[in-house]
Amino acid sequence: MARSETTTGSELEPVKFSRLTRRGILLGLSLSQLIALGIGGASLIAAFYAGGGILLAYSAPIWMLAAVVAWVRIGGRPLVEWVPVGAWWLWRTTGGQLLYRRRVVAPRPAGTLALPGDMARLREYTDPETGAGMIHDPQAATLTVATAITHPAFVLLDPSEQNRRVSAWGRVLATVCRSGRISALQVLERTLPDSGQGLAEWWAEHGTDDGTWAAITYAELIDRACPAGERHATTVSLSLDMRAAARQIRTAGGGIRGAANVLRQEMTTLTAALRAADLTASEWLGAGQLAVMLRTAYDPAIGPTLERHGQLGQDLATAGPVAVTETWDRLRTDSGYHAVLWISEWPRSMVYPGFLAPVLLSTGIGRSFSLLCTPLRTDQAARDIRKKKVEYISDATQRARIGQIEDASQSAEYRDVLRQEADLTAGHGVLRYTGLIAVTAPSTDELDTAVAAIEQAAIQASCETRLLVGQQAQAFTAAALPLCRRL
């Protein structure tokens, strides 16, 4: 996605997103389609040169099947692209990898997280200077930290203030792109059940319980509203690429301690950028706060209890789920059912920055919205843009040679590439965005209703969503956990 265009004036201007690139390697065909057509064409040519006639009929199942899997689409994707998805799902099914059960008797190695799947390799590290809980992924070579963000309601601000905050957030993203050591930035916005403790404490401190009709009615209203309340929580996670920062890590002492020193510099820079954007960043989340977030993601029903009793659930070693069952299109954890939606298309028309309000302000639905931003270094972004320009021009020349008409979507994608090049030349950063929505409900029927409501809200936001299948467990960790996990 290209950088959004903003202005410095007092009026809020609409923005436009780049389209998801759907161009293939040759004439719009992907590599898997070309392989399938190549196999079918080779069998047809071999039968023809071998004598034709009955041999063409014998080879018909091969080249006809190749044509079907290359051209027939299901769910917006050709059949040949579903082959690796189905094969991987079958392998996981036969290998028993769709079920996870906590071994409550067997002790876990010190410093590890009790999480299912490939997240079992994650390690925890507490920074001695800031007290932040850092999550180390030894295979991906990343070190991740998170902070809680408080901010005023964007939709309630006047247009000039909204425009200023959008420009300030653009500078925050540009700051992330400059160092070249950041692997990903994640913005996670969650809807959580509110225990009502804050409202009850306010009434106990400021209310006048004098036995009058008004006081009794107000107290009953608070008692009824507290269990049904909900609140929004926002976190920003920062992930250090330890391979890209290898030299700085060695200079800082090497190992996890050296990586923590380098990440601490990035944390200071990000905190200053967030403060300049009028976003209030709390202290970086410690291991106990991360443990509560992980626990409530897998066990939503325990959230109000952990909020009322602040000392419970503060251990990362026991923060994971007790049981996880993954199916083709949903996930079952301790006390909830989950389904993850991918924002496959951002708005194609001009929209205002608050276009996601229907999704983010939906009430009565447990959901987590995660925006994963992958920054590209300037040299890497320039090479990628030049490569895309050459590919588009080559494809246009090939289409003109064979007489194929160029459609409007191909022209729009090429204009998006030119706009990205102009933004990069002007000094702005280039990031790749992934939007995920994890919907949570206590039963399958409520989950289906909530997913339908979120899909309708996404339509109101001019976005297209698709239910991720065959990878719900991996998608849930990316959408609901503040660990900068990517699909």
DOROKOL-348064 format. One line per 2 residues: their letters; for each residue x, y, z of C-alpha. Coordinates in nm, 3 decimals. Each point is the difference from the previous one (the first is absolute). Example, Ala and Ser with C-alpha at 12.3 -4.5 7.8 and 13.67 -1.06 7.14 Angstrom:
BEGIN
as	1.230:-0.450:0.780  0.137:0.344:-0.066
! end
This chain:
BEGIN
ma	0.000:0.000:0.000  0.130:0.342:-0.085
rs	0.033:0.279:0.249  -0.323:0.188:0.049
et	-0.012:0.352:-0.135  -0.064:0.273:0.258
tt	0.000:0.374:-0.001  0.117:0.258:0.249
gs	-0.312:0.213:-0.023  -0.288:0.020:0.245
el	-0.238:-0.207:-0.212  0.005:-0.376:0.019
ep	0.083:-0.145:-0.339  -0.096:-0.348:-0.124
vk	0.269:-0.260:-0.060  0.040:-0.286:-0.245
fs	0.155:-0.343:0.047  0.199:-0.199:-0.248
rl	-0.160:-0.310:-0.144  0.109:-0.349:0.090
tr	0.224:-0.112:-0.284  -0.154:-0.289:-0.191
rg	0.238:0.002:-0.296  0.160:-0.335:-0.082
il	0.333:-0.092:-0.154  -0.123:-0.019:-0.360
lg	-0.327:0.137:-0.138  -0.155:0.009:0.345
ls	0.080:-0.365:0.076  0.174:-0.097:0.322
ls	0.289:-0.245:0.023  -0.226:-0.286:0.113
ql	-0.238:0.063:-0.292  0.288:0.007:-0.246
ia	0.133:-0.331:0.139  -0.343:-0.164:-0.028
lg	-0.050:0.127:-0.356  0.356:-0.104:-0.088
ig	-0.063:-0.357:0.116  -0.325:-0.014:-0.195
ga	0.158:0.151:-0.311  0.296:-0.239:0.017
sl	-0.229:-0.303:0.019  -0.207:0.128:-0.293
ia	0.307:0.067:-0.218  0.155:-0.337:0.088
af	-0.320:-0.180:-0.098  -0.022:0.195:-0.323
ya	0.357:-0.078:-0.109  -0.035:-0.363:0.106
gg	-0.264:-0.051:-0.264  -0.310:0.185:0.119
gi	-0.334:-0.171:-0.043  -0.075:-0.228:0.292
ll	0.304:0.133:0.192  -0.166:0.342:0.020
ay	-0.301:-0.165:0.164  0.223:-0.191:0.241
sa	0.178:0.321:0.104  -0.325:0.198:0.026
pi	-0.037:-0.052:0.378  0.342:0.159:0.055
wm	-0.036:0.313:-0.211  -0.367:0.046:0.082
la	0.072:-0.027:0.374  0.288:0.246:-0.039
av	-0.230:0.248:-0.173  -0.267:-0.038:0.268
va	0.234:0.051:0.298  0.166:0.297:-0.175
wv	-0.314:0.187:-0.105  -0.287:-0.099:0.232
ri	-0.018:0.219:0.311  -0.142:-0.070:0.344
gg	-0.015:0.278:0.255  0.179:0.238:-0.234
rp	0.301:-0.230:-0.044  0.076:-0.256:-0.273
lv	-0.021:-0.365:0.101  0.373:-0.052:-0.041
ew	0.069:0.251:0.279  -0.221:-0.200:0.235
vp	0.214:-0.313:-0.048  0.282:0.100:0.243
vg	-0.257:0.128:0.252  -0.192:-0.326:-0.008
aw	0.317:-0.209:0.007  0.137:0.186:0.302
wl	-0.335:-0.031:0.178  -0.009:-0.375:-0.070
wr	0.355:-0.038:0.131  -0.086:0.184:0.321
tt	-0.318:-0.202:0.041  0.175:-0.337:-0.032
gg	0.281:0.120:0.227  -0.233:0.105:0.281
ql	0.112:0.364:-0.018  -0.353:0.142:0.015
ly	-0.038:-0.085:0.369  0.189:0.147:0.294
rr	-0.032:-0.106:0.361  0.202:0.146:0.285
rv	0.218:-0.248:0.182  -0.072:0.122:0.349
va	0.228:-0.254:0.167  0.308:0.028:-0.220
pr	0.196:0.318:0.090  0.097:0.242:-0.274
pa	0.358:0.125:-0.051  0.072:0.322:0.184
gt	-0.054:0.316:-0.203  -0.234:-0.159:-0.257
la	-0.361:0.087:-0.078  -0.276:-0.259:0.034
lp	-0.144:0.066:-0.345  -0.113:-0.247:-0.268
gd	0.155:-0.072:-0.338  0.315:0.169:-0.118
ma	-0.033:0.261:0.276  0.130:-0.253:0.250
rl	0.348:0.109:-0.106  -0.053:0.357:0.126
re	0.213:0.115:0.293  -0.060:0.278:0.252
yt	0.253:0.256:0.115  -0.051:0.283:0.248
dp	0.195:0.315:-0.076  0.184:0.096:0.322
et	-0.016:0.375:-0.075  -0.360:0.052:-0.114
ga	-0.162:-0.309:0.148  -0.158:-0.073:-0.338
gm	-0.088:-0.356:-0.085  0.173:-0.090:-0.328
ih	-0.093:-0.303:-0.209  0.284:-0.166:-0.193
dp	-0.065:-0.219:-0.303  0.326:-0.190:-0.062
qa	-0.110:-0.136:-0.339  -0.123:0.329:-0.147
at	0.280:0.189:0.183  -0.231:0.269:0.140
lt	-0.039:0.170:0.336  -0.341:0.152:0.068
va	-0.131:0.246:0.258  -0.341:0.165:0.044
ta	-0.147:0.312:0.158  -0.357:0.104:0.082
it	-0.135:0.311:-0.177  -0.272:0.238:0.116
hp	-0.151:0.258:-0.231  -0.317:0.205:-0.044
af	-0.277:-0.124:-0.225  0.114:0.088:-0.352
vl	-0.352:0.022:-0.146  -0.099:0.265:0.259
ld	0.281:0.240:-0.093  -0.052:0.290:-0.237
ps	0.134:-0.038:-0.359  0.305:0.220:0.052
eq	0.107:-0.198:0.307  -0.061:-0.328:-0.182
nr	0.215:0.121:-0.289  0.281:0.098:0.237
rv	-0.007:-0.338:0.173  0.003:-0.187:-0.331
sa	0.309:0.195:-0.108  0.164:-0.068:0.338
wg	-0.070:-0.373:-0.030  0.159:0.005:-0.344
rv	0.315:0.139:0.160  -0.007:-0.284:0.255
la	-0.004:-0.257:-0.281  0.276:0.186:-0.183
tv	0.210:-0.018:0.317  -0.043:-0.378:0.008
cr	0.127:-0.027:-0.359  0.317:0.202:0.044
sg	0.218:-0.222:0.220  -0.028:-0.314:-0.212
ri	0.011:-0.214:0.314  -0.374:-0.037:0.060
sa	-0.158:-0.324:-0.114  -0.363:0.101:0.057
lq	-0.228:0.242:0.182  -0.337:-0.126:0.122
vl	-0.300:0.206:0.106  -0.246:-0.216:0.194
er	-0.343:0.131:0.100  -0.208:-0.234:0.214
tl	-0.356:0.001:0.132  -0.002:-0.143:0.351
pd	-0.279:-0.072:0.248  0.005:0.260:0.275
sg	-0.032:-0.124:0.355  -0.145:0.337:0.101
qg	0.255:0.042:0.276  0.085:0.355:-0.107
la	-0.362:0.109:-0.007  -0.071:-0.161:0.336
ew	0.305:0.164:0.153  -0.106:0.339:-0.135
wa	-0.347:-0.038:0.152  0.149:-0.110:0.334
eh	0.231:0.304:0.002  -0.221:0.274:-0.147
gt	-0.356:-0.128:0.036  -0.244:0.106:0.271
dd	-0.162:-0.312:0.136  -0.257:0.171:0.224
gt	-0.283:-0.248:-0.054  -0.200:0.230:-0.225
wa	-0.187:-0.125:-0.305  0.256:0.157:-0.236
ai	0.297:-0.156:0.183  -0.163:-0.346:0.008
ty	-0.090:0.018:-0.370  0.350:0.113:-0.093
ae	0.162:-0.279:0.200  -0.226:-0.262:-0.160
li	0.081:0.137:-0.344  0.373:-0.034:0.070
dr	-0.047:-0.356:0.126  -0.183:-0.096:-0.320
ac	0.227:0.186:-0.241  0.333:-0.119:0.139
pa	-0.019:-0.368:-0.109  -0.119:0.096:-0.351
ge	0.261:0.268:-0.059  0.295:-0.015:-0.234
rh	0.315:0.201:-0.053  0.257:0.051:-0.269
at	0.372:-0.056:0.051  0.273:0.095:-0.247
tv	0.361:-0.117:-0.006  0.292:0.070:-0.230
sl	0.261:-0.276:-0.036  0.349:0.046:-0.139
sl	0.212:-0.287:-0.133  0.376:0.024:-0.049
dm	0.159:-0.186:-0.291  0.304:-0.152:0.169
ra	0.158:-0.098:-0.333  -0.018:0.354:-0.138
aa	0.131:0.139:0.331  0.273:-0.264:0.045
rq	0.289:0.251:-0.004  -0.167:0.231:0.254
ir	-0.085:-0.299:0.221  0.363:-0.115:0.003
ta	0.110:0.354:0.088  -0.253:0.009:0.286
gg	0.136:-0.322:0.152  -0.159:-0.273:-0.210
gi	-0.269:-0.250:0.082  -0.344:0.084:0.130
rg	0.142:0.268:0.229  0.159:0.178:-0.295
aa	-0.319:-0.032:-0.203  -0.196:0.146:0.291
nv	0.237:0.298:0.007  -0.056:0.062:-0.372
lr	-0.375:-0.046:0.033  -0.002:0.245:0.290
qe	0.132:0.268:-0.236  -0.284:-0.070:-0.242
mt	-0.247:0.010:0.289  0.121:0.346:0.099
tl	-0.032:0.125:-0.357  -0.350:-0.143:-0.038
ta	-0.113:0.143:0.334  0.113:0.348:-0.105
al	-0.178:-0.036:-0.336  -0.322:-0.116:0.170
ra	0.018:0.290:0.243  0.038:0.242:-0.291
ad	-0.314:-0.155:-0.153  -0.195:0.066:0.324
lt	-0.022:-0.371:0.074  0.056:-0.078:0.366
as	0.223:-0.304:0.036  0.006:-0.164:0.341
ew	0.297:-0.183:0.138  0.111:-0.290:-0.217
lg	-0.198:-0.308:0.093  0.169:-0.230:0.245
ag	-0.009:-0.378:0.000  -0.304:-0.006:0.230
ql	-0.206:0.232:-0.222  0.090:-0.201:-0.308
av	-0.103:-0.316:0.182  -0.343:0.146:0.073
ml	-0.045:0.098:-0.366  0.094:-0.348:-0.121
rt	-0.223:-0.167:0.259  -0.308:0.211:-0.083
ay	0.052:-0.051:-0.376  -0.034:-0.378:0.038
dp	-0.237:0.009:0.298  -0.229:0.305:-0.041
ai	-0.225:-0.094:0.291  0.283:0.042:0.250
gp	0.062:0.363:-0.096  -0.228:0.172:0.256
tl	0.134:-0.222:0.278  0.362:0.085:-0.081
er	-0.092:0.368:-0.009  -0.162:-0.009:0.342
hg	0.288:-0.194:0.153  0.308:0.174:-0.133
ql	0.251:-0.255:0.129  -0.143:-0.301:-0.181
gq	0.123:-0.130:-0.334  0.332:0.188:0.008
dl	0.221:-0.292:-0.104  0.089:-0.048:-0.368
at	0.086:-0.364:0.063  -0.369:-0.074:0.068
ag	-0.163:0.264:-0.222  -0.071:-0.226:-0.295
pv	-0.315:-0.200:-0.068  -0.087:-0.331:0.157
av	-0.153:-0.138:-0.319  -0.020:0.109:-0.366
te	-0.192:-0.170:-0.279  0.040:0.130:-0.353
tw	-0.247:-0.066:-0.280  -0.005:0.110:-0.364
dr	-0.161:0.339:0.064  0.003:0.063:0.376
lr	0.193:-0.052:0.323  -0.120:-0.133:0.336
td	0.190:0.102:0.314  -0.064:-0.016:0.373
sg	-0.320:0.207:0.022  -0.054:0.136:-0.348
yh	-0.043:-0.065:-0.369  0.201:0.213:-0.241
av	0.002:0.077:-0.371  0.256:0.221:-0.174
lw	-0.082:0.223:-0.297  0.259:0.146:-0.235
is	-0.055:0.345:-0.153  0.072:-0.105:-0.358
ew	-0.095:0.336:-0.153  0.033:0.343:0.152
pr	-0.228:0.276:-0.134  0.047:0.053:-0.373
sm	-0.168:0.340:0.000  0.091:0.315:0.188
vy	-0.085:-0.032:0.371  0.061:0.205:0.311
pg	0.248:-0.121:0.267  -0.279:-0.110:0.233
fl	-0.139:-0.250:-0.248  0.056:-0.297:0.237
ap	-0.243:0.138:0.260  -0.278:-0.253:-0.084
vl	0.240:-0.286:0.077  0.180:0.146:0.300
ls	-0.313:0.139:0.167  -0.219:-0.306:-0.043
tg	-0.161:-0.078:0.335  -0.095:-0.329:0.157
ig	0.268:-0.191:-0.195  0.325:-0.130:0.140
rs	0.266:0.071:-0.260  0.363:0.095:-0.045
fs	0.114:0.215:-0.289  0.367:-0.032:-0.087
ll	0.189:0.214:-0.249  0.343:-0.144:-0.082
ct	0.240:0.250:-0.161  0.315:-0.137:-0.160
pl	0.243:0.284:-0.079  0.222:-0.019:-0.305
rt	0.345:0.155:-0.015  0.033:0.280:-0.251
dq	0.235:-0.191:-0.229  -0.214:-0.314:0.018
aa	-0.318:0.199:-0.072  0.167:0.173:-0.296
rd	0.110:-0.334:-0.148  -0.347:-0.146:0.051
ir	-0.165:0.298:-0.172  0.242:-0.014:-0.295
kk	-0.066:-0.373:-0.036  -0.376:0.054:-0.001
kv	0.029:0.277:-0.260  0.204:-0.223:-0.230
ey	-0.245:-0.287:0.043  -0.302:0.218:-0.072
is	0.159:0.150:-0.312  0.111:-0.344:-0.123
da	-0.348:-0.145:0.057  -0.160:0.293:-0.183
tq	0.234:-0.051:-0.296  -0.075:-0.374:-0.009
ra	-0.374:0.061:0.015  0.020:0.254:-0.283
ri	0.201:-0.247:-0.209  -0.262:-0.274:0.026
gq	-0.292:0.239:-0.025  -0.126:-0.035:0.359
ie	-0.185:0.304:0.133  0.132:0.159:0.320
da	-0.271:0.039:0.262  -0.048:0.285:0.248
sq	0.125:-0.195:0.302  0.344:-0.049:-0.157
sa	0.025:0.372:-0.076  -0.106:0.083:0.357
ey	0.268:-0.229:0.145  0.264:0.167:-0.215
rd	-0.113:0.343:0.122  0.030:-0.127:0.357
vl	0.362:-0.096:-0.068  0.071:0.346:-0.140
rq	-0.156:0.159:0.309  0.215:-0.216:0.227
ea	0.307:0.111:-0.192  -0.101:0.365:0.039
dl	-0.054:-0.046:0.375  0.337:-0.172:0.037
ta	0.173:0.278:-0.194  -0.166:0.258:0.227
gh	0.161:-0.166:0.302  -0.292:-0.202:0.133
gv	0.027:-0.360:0.116  -0.155:-0.297:-0.174
lr	-0.174:-0.265:0.211  -0.191:-0.315:-0.077
yt	-0.324:-0.031:0.193  -0.196:-0.305:0.110
gl	-0.338:0.042:0.167  -0.145:-0.286:0.208
ia	-0.319:-0.019:0.207  -0.039:-0.274:0.261
vt	-0.364:-0.047:0.103  -0.074:-0.175:0.331
ap	-0.325:-0.142:0.139  -0.099:-0.252:0.269
st	-0.180:-0.234:-0.244  0.003:-0.093:-0.367
de	-0.339:0.156:-0.072  0.101:0.329:0.161
ld	0.330:-0.017:-0.188  -0.176:-0.033:-0.336
ta	-0.223:0.296:0.088  0.298:0.210:0.109
va	0.200:-0.084:-0.315  -0.296:0.101:-0.216
ai	-0.030:0.329:0.191  0.372:0.076:-0.042
eq	-0.020:-0.080:-0.372  -0.287:0.246:-0.037
aa	0.191:0.261:0.199  0.300:-0.051:-0.230
iq	-0.226:0.057:-0.301  -0.112:0.328:0.156
as	0.369:0.087:0.037  0.052:-0.069:-0.376
ce	0.222:-0.300:0.080  -0.014:-0.357:-0.123
tr	0.061:-0.279:0.251  0.063:-0.368:-0.050
ll	-0.016:-0.277:0.256  0.340:-0.166:0.029
vg	-0.027:-0.377:-0.034  0.250:-0.271:0.077
qq	0.211:0.233:0.215  -0.225:0.127:0.277
aq	0.243:-0.079:0.284  0.287:0.188:-0.162
af	-0.228:0.286:-0.103  -0.137:0.033:0.354
ta	0.347:0.048:0.147  0.063:0.278:-0.253
aa	-0.337:0.168:0.051  -0.059:-0.025:0.376
lp	0.346:-0.008:0.163  0.234:0.304:0.026
lc	0.303:-0.199:-0.117  0.046:0.134:-0.358
rr	-0.066:-0.345:-0.140  -0.044:-0.020:-0.378
l	-0.176:-0.249:-0.223
! end
